[in-house]
Amino acid sequence: METSSVSKLLLIWFLLVIGSEVIQCSVTYDKKAIIINGQRRILISGSIHYPRSTPEMWEDLIQKAKDGGLDVIDTYVFWNVHEPSPGNYNFEGRNDLVRFIKTIQKAGLYAHLRIGPYVCAEWNFGGFPVWLKYVPGISFRTDNGPFKMAMQGFTQKIVQMMKNENLFASQGGPIILSQIENEYGPESKALGTAGRAYINWAAKMAVGLNTGVPWVMCKEDDAPDPVINACNGFYCDSFTPNKPYKPTMWTEAWSGWFTEFGGPVHRRPVQDLAFAVARFIQKGGSYINYYMYHGGTNFGRTAGGPFITTSYDYDAPLDEYGLIRQPKYGHLKELHKAIKLCEHALVSSDPTVTSLGTYHQAHVFSPGQGRCAAFLSNYHSSSPAMVMFNGRHYNLPPWSISILPDCKNVIFNTATVGVQREHMQMLPADSKLLSWETYDEDVSSLGQRSTITTVGLLEQVNVTRDTSDYLWYMTSVDISSSESFLRGGNKPTLNIESAGHAVHVFINEQFSGSAFGSRESRKFTFTGPVNLHAGTNKIALLSMSVGLPNVGFHYETWETGILGPVMLQGLDQGNRDLTWQKWSYQVGLQGEAMNLVSPNEASSFEWTQASLATQGQQPLTWYKAYFDAPSGNEPLALDMRSMGKGQVWINGESLGRYWMAYAKGDCNTCSYSGTYRPTNCLRRCGRPTQRWYHVPRSFLKPTKNLLVVFEELGGDASKISLVKRQYANGQTSSVQTSNDDENNNV
């Protein structure tokens, strides 16, 4: 009995020791690849950002990514959502980073944790908390003591959180890579010596945290050893690491592009994306991350830019709602299978490149022992070709690569899509929005809440600290009864110069017009006639931000709001400069201060039963209605086509900003930030850039869900409707159409 018991204990001890050795991963690299437990790997990754979906969606998203052939899930870490004020942290709900990484681990995938903490990502302020801007003596992303101290503190906190949960691969967790900084190359060049000193410090600081996994810097050609420099872009086949002993990594293979309010919708054909990935692999690449694999939604006020839409769909393989987008998902899945069949040859040998014609090449990987893999390329953008390889003829479509895992048989061609397109549709949900009520944002009550009064115009973010999109600028002007325009009917003109991003003008509590900037030009001018009367006239300007900048040299110094001049023209006594007179400021809206969006607070105030006769006539109006959760489990959205511009909440959860901004310019052409080809871009003439706004099922209760809308311009809330997003059964096609774009909500 004693011998048997001892044997059992020894067996348990042996299994625990062996098990711990299997679980704990060694992650290193050489010139060919990332090496995990002694094995070089071709790794396929995809970006899924935890705050752009909900915890209830994570498991399904990650499983679909795994089923699509991914090995790794990549995410940024968003400093501003985790530390909204100094020392006060939030890792709950959509911000539960540990839960997200553990969900990746549960699915059996690896993770790449891109700590940054600068992320860009079309995210508000590039992921930095706004309070960071007001740390004394600070200058972002340079050799600056206060910034480095804050950055190190946050990076250490995230690393320690991961260590506490044993989430690095060296501890048995899924994290095999971490990133410090992000796309620093342009900053480094602009800053010179200070930039170089900073990037050396950042690398040393990160490596000194002893995570046991390699660190990466993307778009930073001078990444100090042992940090790996990596490529971002539509194409990265011409990229080479800065040292011959580092692997060739593509941290952002752009699956599409983001959208901006009033801008076009960008599509990247899957044939071109597959071609770019195959071309990268044949040139020796061993790590590819799709940015995005699931883009998701910019809930709340998280969208940056400014002017980035609430939808961050990105034409990704998994759409904004988490549904599979075909044929992109399926075609890439087949590509991943083909690449994996070649993995041993790819990581064990360098390619032999042979010309098969003017635009045609063969990349052959022959590690010996009878193994061989080949990639046959046709770089001509419009002409197919027949090439001879190893005594056989092969047909190559234009702009394509064929993959031959045995150097004989083609199992995949990047331009030949065998997956049928699945169209999406938005159908009315079986739940109605009931009993609309309104609450006016009372302009006459301005100044009753706390205000700041000073001479001259103040920069908006310095006043609001980004606690609200809205800042009131208020002043008055006295007009004598003898002014001739009062008798002759000629109205004076008000000119307002703004640094961005939008303004609504009220004269004597009456709406007088609006003006807006754009992502290309944040600055704008409002010019319009105004009704003035004899005596004191009140001028109230509601200035709005539409997301703070996320990229640009020292963007923390960029200004927002009305900075002047503000001029009244056409007066008898000549033009009057209002810029340097006394102005008062009020942060935010009355409805925000009253917390009208909260289910606990909304019923505490007297709302007015909405009249259909007044719909669309009143700017600055709050609307509320109740509805029951629709049946089924299809993703949901709000159809906001009947509204103008504002924000929307359900049960106190912000769905984000909405804006029925229509495309401008030539409706048959589009400009691109990238150079990919062939291109497909839709201007959506006569339709807003974004019509539908994602409603996660987890935001809903079974009954009596509160919908609150704040409308700035005036809209018809009675026409807002709840819709379900689902596949259009039996309506598949291999051709992408504008109708499909209408249904895809980007």
Long-range contacts (C-beta under 8 A, 24 or more apart in sequence): 20-172, 23-172, 24-169, 24-170, 24-171, 24-172, 25-169, 25-170, 25-172, 25-176, 26-169, 26-170, 27-169, 27-170, 27-176, 27-177, 27-212, 27-213, 27-214, 28-214, 29-214, 29-228, 29-246, 29-247, 30-245, 30-247, 31-241, 31-244, 31-245, 31-246, 31-247, 32-247, 32-284, 32-286, 32-347, 32-348, 33-247, 33-286, 33-287, 33-347, 34-176, 34-177, 34-214, 34-247, 34-249, 34-286, 34-287, 36-169, 36-176, 40-286, 40-347, 40-348, 41-71, 41-286, 41-343, 41-347, 42-281, 42-286, 42-287, 42-339, 42-340, 42-342, 42-343, 42-346, 42-347, 43-71, 43-72, 43-110, 43-286, 43-287, 43-288, 44-69, 44-70, 44-71, 44-72, 44-288, 44-336, 44-339, 45-70, 45-71, 45-72, 45-73, 45-74, 45-110, 45-112, 45-287, 45-288, 45-289, 45-290, 46-70, 46-72, 46-73, 46-74, 46-289, 46-290, 46-292, 46-293, 46-294, 46-317, 47-73, 47-74, 47-75, 47-76, 47-252, 47-289, 47-290, 47-291, 47-292, 47-293, 47-294, 48-73, 48-74, 48-75, 48-292, 48-293, 48-294, 48-296, 48-318, 49-75, 49-76, 49-78, 49-121, 49-292, 49-295, 49-296, 50-75, 50-94, 50-95, 50-96, 50-97, 50-100, 51-78, 51-81, 51-94, 51-95, 51-299, 51-302, 52-294, 52-295, 52-296, 52-297, 52-298, 52-299, 52-302, 52-312, 53-94, 53-294, 53-296, 53-297, 53-322, 53-696, 54-93, 54-94, 54-696, 54-698, 54-699, 55-93, 55-94, 55-96, 55-99, 55-100, 55-698, 56-696, 56-697, 56-698, 57-322, 57-696, 57-698, 58-99, 58-100, 58-103, 59-103, 59-106, 59-107, 60-322, 61-294, 61-318, 61-322, 62-103, 62-104, 62-107, 62-109, 63-107, 64-318, 64-322, 64-324, 64-329, 65-109, 65-293, 65-294, 65-318, 66-107, 66-108, 66-109, 67-333, 68-293, 68-317, 68-329, 68-332, 68-333, 68-336, 69-332, 69-333, 69-335, 69-336, 69-337, 69-340, 70-109, 70-293, 70-336, 71-109, 71-110, 72-109, 72-110, 72-111, 72-112, 72-176, 72-177, 72-289, 73-104, 73-109, 73-110, 73-111, 73-112, 73-293, 74-111, 74-112, 74-114, 74-251, 74-289, 74-291, 75-100, 75-111, 75-112, 75-113, 75-114, 76-114, 76-116, 76-119, 76-121, 76-123, 76-127, 76-182, 77-113, 77-114, 77-115, 77-116, 77-117, 77-119, 77-127, 77-158, 78-119, 78-121, 78-123, 78-127, 78-302, 79-116, 79-117, 79-119, 79-127, 79-128, 79-129, 79-154, 80-123, 80-124, 80-125, 80-127, 80-128, 80-129, 80-130, 81-302, 82-154, 83-129, 83-154, 84-129, 85-129, 85-131, 86-131, 89-157, 91-161, 94-299, 97-158, 97-161, 98-161, 98-162, 98-165, 98-167, 101-162, 101-165, 101-167, 101-173, 101-174, 101-175, 102-165, 102-167, 104-174, 105-167, 105-173, 105-174, 109-174, 110-169, 110-174, 110-175, 110-176, 110-177, 111-167, 111-173, 111-174, 111-175, 111-176, 112-175, 112-176, 112-177, 112-178, 112-179, 112-216, 112-289, 113-158, 113-162, 113-175, 113-177, 113-178, 113-179, 114-178, 114-179, 114-182, 114-216, 114-251, 115-155, 115-158, 115-159, 115-178, 115-179, 115-180, 115-206, 116-179, 116-180, 116-181, 116-182, 117-151, 117-154, 117-155, 117-158, 118-181, 118-182, 119-182, 120-182, 120-183, 120-550, 120-551, 121-304, 121-550, 122-258, 122-298, 122-303, 122-304, 122-305, 122-308, 122-312, 122-550, 123-298, 123-302, 123-303, 123-304, 123-550, 124-301, 124-302, 124-303, 124-304, 124-466, 124-547, 124-548, 124-550, 125-304, 125-466, 125-548, 125-549, 125-550, 125-556, 126-304, 126-549, 126-550, 126-551, 126-555, 127-550, 128-556, 130-461, 130-465, 130-466, 130-548, 131-465, 132-556, 133-461, 133-556, 134-465, 139-554, 140-554, 140-555, 140-556, 141-181, 141-184, 141-187, 141-198, 142-187, 142-191, 142-194, 142-195, 142-198, 143-191, 143-194, 143-195, 143-197, 143-198, 143-201, 144-198, 148-198, 148-201, 148-205, 151-202, 152-205, 155-180, 155-205, 155-206, 155-209, 156-209, 159-209, 159-211, 162-211, 163-211, 168-211, 168-212, 168-213, 169-212, 169-213, 170-211, 170-212, 170-213, 171-212, 175-211, 175-213, 176-213, 176-214, 177-213, 177-214, 177-215, 177-216, 178-206, 178-211, 178-213, 178-214, 178-215, 178-216, 179-215, 179-216, 179-217, 179-218, 179-251, 180-205, 180-206, 180-215, 180-216, 180-217, 180-227, 181-217, 181-220, 182-217, 182-218, 182-219, 183-218, 183-219, 183-220, 183-232, 183-551, 184-217, 184-219, 184-220, 185-219, 185-220, 185-221, 186-219, 186-553, 187-553, 188-220, 188-222, 190-553, 196-222, 199-223, 199-224, 200-224, 203-227, 216-249, 216-251, 218-251, 218-252, 230-287, 232-291, 233-674, 234-268, 234-276, 234-674, 234-675, 234-676, 235-276, 235-279, 235-280, 235-675, 235-676, 236-276, 236-280, 236-285, 237-276, 237-279, 237-280, 237-282, 237-283, 237-285, 238-283, 239-280, 239-285, 247-286, 247-287, 248-280, 248-283, 248-284, 248-285, 248-286, 248-287, 249-285, 249-286, 249-287, 250-280, 250-285, 250-287, 250-288, 250-289, 251-287, 251-289, 251-291, 252-289, 252-291, 253-277, 253-280, 253-288, 253-289, 253-290, 253-291, 254-291, 254-674, 254-676, 255-290, 255-291, 255-292, 255-293, 255-314, 255-315, 255-316, 255-317, 255-328, 256-292, 256-313, 256-314, 256-315, 256-316, 257-314, 257-315, 257-672, 257-673, 257-674, 258-295, 258-308, 258-309, 258-312, 258-314, 259-308, 259-309, 259-311, 259-313, 259-689, 259-690, 259-746, 260-305, 260-307, 260-308, 260-309, 260-518, 260-519, 260-689, 261-307, 261-308, 261-309, 261-546, 261-659, 261-661, 261-689, 261-690, 262-307, 262-518, 262-659, 262-661, 262-662, 262-663, 262-664, 262-689, 263-307, 263-519, 263-663, 263-689, 264-663, 264-670, 264-671, 264-681, 264-682, 264-683, 264-684, 264-689, 265-681, 265-682, 265-683, 265-684, 265-689, 265-741, 265-746, 266-315, 266-670, 266-672, 266-681, 267-315, 267-679, 267-680, 267-681, 267-682, 267-736, 267-741, 268-315, 268-676, 268-680, 269-678, 269-679, 269-680, 269-736, 270-327, 270-328, 270-331, 270-332, 270-417, 271-331, 271-399, 271-400, 271-414, 271-415, 271-417, 271-678, 272-399, 272-676, 272-677, 272-678, 273-328, 273-332, 274-331, 274-332, 274-335, 274-414, 274-415, 275-399, 275-400, 275-401, 275-414, 275-415, 276-676, 277-332, 277-335, 277-339, 278-335, 278-339, 278-375, 278-401, 278-403, 278-414, 279-377, 279-401, 281-339, 281-342, 281-346, 281-375, 282-351, 282-363, 282-375, 282-377, 282-401, 283-351, 283-363, 284-350, 284-351, 286-346, 286-347, 290-316, 290-317, 290-332, 292-316, 293-317, 293-318, 294-318, 294-319, 294-322, 295-320, 296-320, 297-655, 297-656, 297-694, 298-656, 299-653, 299-654, 299-655, 299-656, 300-654, 300-656, 301-466, 301-469, 301-547, 301-654, 301-656, 301-657, 302-656, 303-546, 303-547, 303-656, 303-657, 304-547, 304-548, 304-549, 304-550, 305-519, 305-546, 305-547, 305-549, 305-550, 306-500, 306-501, 306-517, 306-519, 306-522, 306-545, 306-546, 306-547, 306-548, 306-549, 307-501, 307-517, 307-518, 307-519, 307-546, 307-547, 308-519, 308-547, 309-659, 309-689, 309-690, 309-746, 310-655, 310-656, 310-657, 310-658, 310-690, 310-693, 310-694, 311-690, 311-692, 311-693, 311-694, 311-745, 311-746, 313-744, 313-745, 313-746, 314-746, 315-746, 319-424, 319-744, 320-694, 320-745, 320-746, 321-635, 321-637, 321-694, 321-725, 322-635, 323-424, 323-635, 323-725, 323-727, 324-422, 325-422, 325-744, 326-419, 326-420, 326-421, 326-422, 327-417, 327-419, 327-420, 327-421, 327-734, 329-419, 330-418, 330-419, 331-417, 331-418, 331-419, 334-412, 334-418, 334-419, 335-403, 335-412, 335-414, 337-411, 337-412, 338-403, 338-405, 338-411, 338-412, 339-403, 341-373, 341-405, 341-411, 342-373, 342-403, 342-405, 344-371, 345-371, 345-372, 345-373, 345-405, 346-373, 351-375, 356-387, 356-388, 356-389, 357-385, 357-387, 359-383, 359-385, 360-385, 360-387, 360-396, 362-387, 362-389, 364-407, 366-407, 372-406, 372-407, 373-403, 373-404, 373-405, 373-406, 373-407, 374-403, 374-404, 374-407, 375-401, 375-402, 375-403, 375-404, 376-401, 376-402, 376-404, 376-410, 377-401, 381-677, 381-678, 399-677, 399-678, 417-734, 420-732, 420-733, 420-734, 421-732, 421-733, 421-734, 421-735, 421-736, 421-740, 422-727, 422-728, 422-732, 423-727, 423-728, 423-731, 423-732, 423-733, 423-739, 423-740, 423-743, 424-725, 424-726, 424-727, 424-728, 424-740, 424-743, 424-744, 425-725, 425-726, 425-727, 425-728, 425-743, 426-637, 426-639, 426-692, 426-723, 426-724, 426-725, 426-743, 426-745, 427-723, 427-724, 427-726, 428-721, 428-722, 428-723, 428-724, 429-630, 429-636, 429-721, 429-722, 429-723, 429-724, 430-630, 430-631, 431-627, 431-628, 431-629, 431-630, 431-722, 432-627, 432-722, 433-625, 433-626, 433-627, 433-707, 433-720, 433-721, 433-722, 434-625, 434-626, 434-627, 435-609, 435-625, 435-626, 436-609, 436-610, 436-623, 436-624, 436-625, 436-717, 436-718, 437-607, 437-608, 437-609, 437-610, 437-623, 437-624, 437-625, 438-607, 438-608, 438-609, 438-610, 438-618, 438-621, 438-622, 438-623, 438-624, 438-717, 439-591, 439-596, 439-605, 439-607, 439-608, 439-621, 439-622, 439-624, 440-608, 440-618, 440-620, 440-621, 440-622, 441-589, 441-590, 441-591, 441-620, 441-621, 441-622, 441-710, 442-590, 443-506, 443-509, 443-540, 443-620, 444-509, 445-590, 446-472, 446-474, 446-540, 446-586, 447-474, 447-584, 447-586, 449-586, 449-590, 449-593, 450-586, 451-584, 451-585, 451-586, 452-584, 452-585, 453-582, 453-583, 453-584, 453-585, 454-582, 454-583, 454-585, 455-580, 455-581, 455-582, 455-583, 456-564, 456-579, 456-580, 456-583, 457-561, 457-562, 457-563, 457-564, 457-566, 457-579, 457-583, 458-561, 458-583, 458-585, 459-499, 459-559, 459-560, 459-561, 459-563, 460-499, 460-543, 460-545, 460-559, 460-560, 460-561, 460-562, 461-545, 461-548, 461-559, 461-560, 461-561, 463-561, 463-585, 463-587, 464-545, 464-587, 464-588, 466-545, 466-548, 467-587, 467-588, 468-587, 468-588, 468-589, 468-592, 469-544, 469-545, 469-546, 469-647, 469-657, 470-542, 470-543, 470-544, 470-587, 470-588, 470-589, 470-592, 471-542, 471-543, 471-544, 471-561, 471-585, 471-586, 471-587, 471-588, 472-540, 472-541, 472-542, 472-543, 472-584, 472-585, 472-586, 472-587, 473-540, 473-541, 473-543, 473-561, 473-562, 473-583, 473-585, 474-538, 474-539, 474-540, 474-541, 474-583, 474-584, 474-585, 474-586, 475-539, 475-578, 475-581, 475-582, 475-583, 475-584, 476-536, 476-537, 476-538, 476-539, 477-532, 477-536, 477-537, 477-539, 477-568, 477-576, 477-578, 478-535, 478-536, 478-537, 479-532, 479-533, 479-534, 479-535, 479-537, 479-571, 480-534, 481-534, 481-535, 482-572, 483-534, 483-571, 483-572, 483-573, 484-572, 485-532, 485-570, 485-571, 485-572, 486-532, 486-533, 486-534, 490-570, 491-529, 491-530, 491-531, 491-532, 491-570, 492-529, 492-530, 492-532, 492-568, 492-569, 492-570, 492-571, 493-527, 493-528, 493-529, 493-530, 493-568, 493-569, 493-570, 494-526, 494-527, 494-528, 494-529, 494-530, 494-539, 494-566, 494-567, 494-568, 494-569, 495-525, 495-526, 495-527, 495-565, 495-566, 495-567, 495-568, 495-569, 496-525, 496-526, 496-527, 496-541, 496-562, 496-564, 496-566, 497-523, 497-525, 497-562, 497-563, 497-564, 497-565, 497-566, 498-523, 498-524, 498-525, 498-526, 498-543, 498-561, 498-562, 498-563, 499-523, 499-558, 499-559, 499-560, 499-561, 499-562, 499-563, 500-524, 500-545, 500-559, 500-560, 500-561, 501-544, 501-545, 501-546, 501-547, 501-560, 502-543, 502-544, 502-546, 502-645, 503-541, 503-542, 503-543, 503-544, 503-562, 504-541, 504-542, 504-544, 504-619, 504-620, 504-712, 504-713, 505-530, 505-539, 505-540, 505-541, 505-542, 506-538, 506-539, 506-540, 506-541, 506-542, 507-531, 507-532, 507-537, 507-538, 507-539, 507-540, 508-532, 508-533, 508-537, 508-538, 509-538, 509-540, 511-619, 511-620, 514-712, 514-713, 522-558, 522-560, 530-568, 539-578, 542-620, 542-712, 544-712, 546-657, 546-659, 547-657, 589-620, 589-710, 591-622, 591-710, 596-622, 596-624, 596-708, 597-649, 597-652, 597-654, 597-708, 598-652, 599-651, 599-652, 599-706, 602-706, 602-708, 610-717, 610-718, 612-718, 615-715, 615-716, 615-717, 615-718, 616-714, 616-715, 616-716, 617-714, 618-714, 619-711, 619-712, 619-713, 619-714, 620-711, 620-712, 621-710, 621-711, 621-714, 622-708, 622-709, 622-710, 622-711, 623-708, 623-709, 623-710, 623-711, 623-717, 624-706, 624-707, 624-708, 624-709, 625-707, 625-717, 625-720, 626-704, 626-705, 626-706, 626-707, 627-705, 627-707, 627-722, 628-702, 628-703, 628-704, 628-705, 629-697, 629-700, 629-701, 629-702, 629-703, 629-705, 630-722, 630-724, 632-724, 633-697, 634-724, 634-725, 634-726, 635-694, 635-696, 635-697, 635-724, 635-725, 635-726, 636-694, 636-695, 636-696, 636-697, 636-700, 636-722, 636-723, 636-724, 636-725, 637-692, 637-693, 637-694, 637-695, 637-722, 637-723, 637-725, 637-745, 638-692, 638-693, 638-695, 638-707, 638-720, 638-721, 638-722, 638-723, 639-691, 639-692, 639-720, 639-721, 639-722, 639-723, 640-691, 640-692, 640-693, 640-720, 641-688, 641-691, 641-719, 642-715, 642-716, 642-717, 642-718, 642-719, 642-720, 643-709, 643-711, 643-715, 643-716, 643-717, 643-720, 644-711, 644-712, 644-713, 644-714, 644-715, 645-711, 645-712, 645-713, 646-709, 646-710, 646-711, 646-712, 646-713, 646-715, 647-709, 647-710, 648-693, 648-707, 648-708, 648-709, 648-710, 649-706, 649-707, 649-708, 649-709, 650-695, 650-699, 650-700, 650-705, 650-706, 650-707, 650-708, 651-699, 651-700, 651-701, 651-705, 651-706, 652-706, 653-699, 655-693, 655-694, 655-695, 656-693, 658-690, 658-693, 659-688, 659-689, 659-690, 660-688, 660-691, 660-715, 661-688, 661-689, 662-686, 662-687, 662-688, 662-689, 663-687, 663-689, 680-736, 682-738, 682-741, 684-741, 684-742, 687-742, 689-746, 690-745, 690-746, 691-745, 692-723, 692-725, 692-745, 695-722
